[in-house]
């Protein structure tokens, strides 16, 4: 991965309660880390000699959006021009499940059009990610 030409962002429903926003960002980040382990830097040591696990080597802005706009972006990501963007999606269906097994079983019975996406993480060519998210504000 060429870090200079790549960009990762998270897009989260701005109307969610703070705890759900935090949980959504955590879930998206963990999955990004699994899919892109090469962007996590080496462990570091502070001046006292204490070790700290490596973190991602570049910023990941967290952007605010509406559920409607998140759905539209997700729809665009299915098109040929954007299929190369690594996409992690998180839905209210997933957020309400207590176990991964429950999530898998519910997803098997749910059409994609029924999903209500509450968060996305995108990572790919900077120009493409900016085309989808460049007008969005940081989540504050």
Secondary structure, DSSP 8 states (H G I E B T S, - for coil): --GGGEEEEEEEETTS-HHHHHHHHHHHHHHHHHHTGGGB---EE-TTS-EE---BSS--EEEEE-HHHHHHHHHHHTSGGGTTSEEEEEEHHHHT-SSHHHHHHHHHT--GGG--EEEEEEEEEHHHHHHHHTT--B--
